[in-house]
Amino acid sequence: MDVAFIDDDETLRAANVQALMLAGFDVAAYPSAMAALEEIDADFSGVVVTDVRMPRIDGLELFRRLKRMDAELPVILITGHGDIGMAVEAMREGAYDFIAKPYALDRLLVAVRHALDKRRLVLENRALRRKAEASSPDLPLIGEAPVMQRLRQTLRQLADAEIDVLVEGETGSGKEVVAQTLHRWSPRAARPFVAVNCGALPENVIESELFGHEAGAFTGALKKRVGRVEHASGGTLFLDEIEAMSPALQVKMLRVLEAREITPLGTNEVRRVDIRVIAASKTDLAELVRQGSFREDLYYRLHIAFIRIPPLRERREDVPLLFGHFLGRAAKRFRREPPLIDAGTRRHLDVHDWPGNVRELAHYAERFALGLIAEPAATAIEGASLPERVDAFEAAQIREALAACRGDIQATLRALGIPRKTLYDKLKRHGIDQSRFRLPNE
């Protein structure tokens, strides 16, 4: 149902219901507030339009009861001239809009259409949050796409196996999270998980970082250091960006994989290590082998079990779900309510290729939670009327100004060149919350 229309005047009720139905809305009519309350619940997917002057329970009391049931349910009040003051007060309490009698039909239709759009966004956001909360906590392994279901199944099968694993995936796709998940689901979960980014360590220190050294092994080695490979003994060693390893280091790593032994710098002592190795690469290692830049024997030693993480563009159906989770997490971190995912943002989620994958999506959600992302100007829904396109453009410009000014009203007024009252009227009209554009502690 799109609209619940409540009015005790049978003639007016019938005329308004007919007009709404001719405009394409699914309408239910009620002669009293009590009749409406018997059928409207927190899952009501539409908009409530009610006259203010009614016997027993008037429109204001109906609004307040509905607000207690669902604070985000849009309620539009129809008022006589003498009720406008009460209606304005109700809007301060959260009513969506009021329409003063007599009113043009278009005024009612526009108000209902906008309120219904907002209601759909609210319910869609709630559904996304419920799905995210009900999903696996092993984010970013959340996802309903078949490829993600198969990935979780593969990780379950490999977790208990004492074999090394090679993970390939684009930047930001979640390679380290996959490695952590394998460790957490394995019998080694209580032992260390040690991550080494082979591409981030300088060539002159990576050998010492991996294998350790004795005091005096080289200039500056003032005391003994346990390397990360030895520190991971009993647990899992994660080698990220293994493609960045030098040929000389690849030879030594092959020895570690085959013999599970290390020899720290500055000593001839051979030490046994009990490790499971998970290596990750953002490039195709097989192609690097063909090019001669990665050792073939090391590649096949790592390739006992292979996992490919799909990029986000190959599982677009998971983007809204992931975004909903990241948005909730960011809002909690910044101590604010999660903003609604508006139509423009949803379209961006659908069409963007996300070259930075899950990491890019998470950062986008953080900026959205802070109000630092304005809805693009060209977000009018295809087929929308000219007034709706103008509204979308106006709302985008206001959001952009608020974001640039970090929610500062004075700066926003200067940027837009409009009076304060006009800005506040437009904020109310477009459902824009100025406070969410302020950074925390500002």
N, C-alpha and C positions, 0 to 999 in steps of 0.2 A: 504494500500500500504506500502511495506517495504522500497523501494528505489526509489528515483527520480534521474535519471541519465541524466546529461546535457552535451552535446558535439556537436559542430557544424560539426565535421567530421563524416559523415554518416557511413563510414566503421568501424571506431573505436567504434562508439556508438553502432552499431549493434552487434559487437563482444563482447563488455563488457556486454551488456544487455543479450545476449544469455548465457554467462558464469554465470551471476548472477541468471538467471532463472533456469539453470541446477542445481545450488547449492540450489535451493528451495526458492529463494526470489521472492516476488511479485514486479515487476519492471515496472515503467513508464518511457519512454524515451522522451527527449525534445531536439530539435535542437538548442534552444537558451534560454538565461536567461529570456527573455520576456515571452516566451511560458511557462516556468516553473512558473514564478511569477503569471501568470494568474490562476494557479490551486493550488499552495501551500499557505496555510494559517497557522495561529497560532495553529490550531488543527491538523496539519499534524502529523500523527503517526509514520512516518518513518524517513529515513536518506537521506540527499542530497549529491550526489556525482557529482562534477562539474569540468570540465576542466577549467584551468585558462585563457588560450589564446582563446578568442572568440570575434567576432566583436560586435560593439555597447556596450553591457554591458558584461564586462569580468567576470571571476569567482570570483575575489576579490570584485568587486562591488556587485555582486549577494550575496556573503556571507554577506557583510555589510548590505544590504537591509533585508535579512532574519534575521540577528541578531537584527535589530531594531524591527522586527515583533515578534520574539521569541528568546531571548538571549540563550535559552537552546536547540535550534534545532541543532542537530549535522550536521556539514558541513565538508565533506572530499574534499580536493582540489587535483586535478591531475595536476602535474606540469612538465614542461620541465626542463632541467638542469639549464637554465638561470633564471628560476622563483623560485628557491628554497629559495633564500633570501626573496623574497616577501611572500612566503608561510610560512616561519618561523615567519615573522612579523604578518601575519594573525593569526597564532596560538596564539601569544601573545595577540591578540585581542579577542580570543575565538573560533577560528576554531578548530574543533575536531582533525583533522589529515591532513597530506598531503602525497601523494604518488608520488615519482619521476619516470618519464619515463626513460627507459622502466622498467616495473615492472612485477613480477611474479603474476599469478592469485591468488595464495594463499594469497599474501599480501593484495590484495583488499578484498578478502572474509573475512579474519580475521578482518580487519579494519571495514568493514560494520557490521559484526556480533557483535563486541564489541560496536559499536556506536548504533546499534539497541537495544541492551540490556540496554544501558544507557537511550535511549529515552523512552523505556517502563517503566523504573523505574521513570523517570521524570513525565510522564503522570499519572502513578499510584499514585504518591505522590500528584500531583495536585488534582486528583479525591478525594483522602482521605481528603485533606484539605477543598475542597468544601463541602463535605458531613458533616464534623465536624462543619464548619461554619454555615451550613444550619440547623443543628440539634438544638434540644432544648437546651437552655443555662443551664438547670438544671443538669449539669454533676455531678456524673457519670451516670445519668439517660439517657444519650445518648445511643442509641442502636436501631438496626433494628430487632433484634431477636424477635420472637413472645412473648417470656416470658417477655421481657422488655416493649413491647407494652401493654401487659396485666397489668404489674406493674404500668405504668403511668396511665392507665385507672382506676385502683383501687385507686390510690392516688387521682385522680380527684373526685372520688365518695366519698371518706372518708374525704376529706379536709373540706367540709362544715358541716360534721356531728360532733356534740358536744359529741363525745365518745372517750374513751381512746383506745389506739392502742398498740399492742405488735408486735415488729419487731424482727425477727430472721434472722441471716445471719452470715457467717464466718467472721473472722477478715479481715478488709480491703475491705469488699464488699460494703460499703457505707451506713451503718445504720444511721449515723448521718445526712447524706445528705438527706436520705429519710425523716427523722424527720423534717429537716429544710424545705423541700419541702412541707410537710403537713402543717407546720406552715405558710409558705409564701403564699400558696394557700387558706388559711382559713380566716374567718372574723377576726381572732386574729392577722393578719399579722403586724399590726401597734404596737402591744404590745410586751413585751419581749419574747425572746426565750432563756431559761436558760438550759444549759447542765450540767449534773453532771455525772462524771464517778465514779460509785460506787466502782469499783475495784481499783481506784487510791487513794482514800482517806483513811487514817489510821482509824482504828476502833474507836480510842479515840477522833476523831474530826468530824467524819461524821455526827453524830447527831446534833452537833452545826451548821455545814455547812448547813444541810438541814432545820432545824427548827429554827435556831437562838438562841440567849440567851440574858439575861439581864445582866447588869453590876453586877459583884460579884457573878454570878451564879456558878463559879468554879475558882480555882486558875489561875490567868492570865487573867480572863475576866474583863478587866479594863473598858470597855464601852459596851453599848448595840450593838448587831449585828442582823441585819435582815437576816434571813436564805434564802436559795435559793428558797425554796418552796414559801415563802411569796413574794419574789422578782419577781417570775414568775406570780403572780396574775394578771389576765386579759389576760395572754398569754399562753405559752406552756412550760411545764416542761419536759425535756428529761432526762430519767434515763438510762444511758448506763451501760452495764455489770451488770444488776440488779441481775443476779445470784450470784454476790459476796456479796450481802447484808447478814448480820448476821441474825439469827432467830429472835433476839430481835427487830432489826430494821425493819424486815419484818412485825412484828405485828403493829408497829407504822405507817408504810407506808400503811398498809391495812386500818387503821383508817382514814388516810388522803384521801384515795381513796373513802371510803364509805361516810364520813361526810363532806369532803372538809373543814376540820378544822385542825389547828395546835396549839400546846401549847409549846412556846419557853422554853428553859431551864431557871430555876430560877424564874418562874412565874406560877401562876395557871390560868392566863388569856387565854381564848380560842379565837383564831382569825380565822375568816372565810377567805378562799382563793378561788378565781375563777380561776381554772387552768384546762388545758387539759394535761393529762399525756400521754407521749409516752415512753414506756419502750423498751429496746433493750437487746438482749442476743445473745452471740455467740455460745451458746449451746442449746440443746433441753430442754426447761423448763419442758415439760411433763415428760421426763425421770428423771429429777431431783426430780420432785414430787414423782414419783414411788420409787426413792431411798430414799426419806424422807429428802432431803437436801433443799427443797424449799416448802413453805407452799401451800397447795392445794387451800385454799380459796383465797390467793393472786393471784395465777396463774389464777383462773377462773375470778377474778375481773379484771385482766389485759387483759384477752383473749376475750374481747368483740368484738374486730376486730383484725384480725391477718394478718400480711404481712411477707412473706418469700422472702428474696432477693437471687436470684440465684447466685452461685459462677461463676466466669469468665469462668471456664472450661465448664460450661453448656451453654454458649452463645459465643462460639469461633468466630462466624461470626462477632461479635462486636469488637473483639480485635484490628484489624487494624484501625478501625474508631476511637476508643478511643485513641489508640497510636498516631494517626495523630493529634488529638486535643491536647493531653498532650505535644507532641513534639513542636507544634506551640506555646503553652503557655510557655514552657520552653525556647525556642529560644528567645521569646520576653523578658522574664525575664532576660536572660543572654546577651541580646542585640547582637544577631547574627542571621544570616540566618539559617532557619531550614535545617539540612543536609538531603541528600537523604536517604530514607529507602532502603538500598541495599538488594540484594537477600538473603544474609545470615541472616540479621536481620529479614526479612519477614518470613523466615523459622523458626527462633526462636519464633517469635510471634505465628506461627501456631502450633508448636509442644509442647511448654512449657505449663505446667499445671497451672501456676500462683497461687500457694498456698496462696500467699499474696493478691490475687485478684486485684481490681482496684488500691489500694494503691501501691502494688508492681509494677504494670504496669506504674503508674505515675512516680515512682522513677527511673524505667528503662529508661523511656523517658528522664528524666532530665540528667541521666548519658550519654545517647546517644547524646543528644544535646551538651554536654560538650566534646564529643570525648573521653570519658573514657571507652567506650565499643568497643573492637575490634571484627571484624567479626570472628567467629570461623574458625579454619583452615580447618575443614572438611566440607566446605560449597559448594563444587563443585556440580553443579546440576547433578542429576542422569542421566547417559547416555552421559555426556559431554565428549569431547575428552581429551586425555592426556594433550595437550598444555593448554586447558581451565582449567583443574584441577590444573596444575602447576601455571597458572596465579592467580587462586583463592587463592592458598596457599601463593604465594608471596605477594599478596595484603593484605592478613590477617596478615602476619608477619610484614609488614610495618605499618599497622594500629596499631597493638599491640605495636610495638616499639614507635610509636608516642604518643600513649595513655600513656604508661609508663613514657615517657619523657615529657609529657604535651606539646607536640608540639615543644620542643627545638630541633633545627636541629643538633647542635653540639653533643648533647647527643644521638640523634637518629643515627647519623653517627657512633658514637663509639659503640652503641648497635648492629648495623647491620654489622659493619666492611666493609663498602663500601665507595667509593669516593663520594664527594658531587654531581658531575655531574651525576653519576649513579643514586643516590637517586632522584634527580630532574627529570631525564628522566622517572624513574619508577612512580613517583607521577603523572606526566602528563599522562603516559600510562594508569594507573589504575583509573584516575579521582579522586585522593585523594587530598583533600584540607587540607594542613598542618595547616592552621590558626584555623580550627575548633577544633583542639586538645588542643589549649591553653585555660587555665582557664581565666575567666574574670579578667581584671585588671593586668594580668601578662605580 
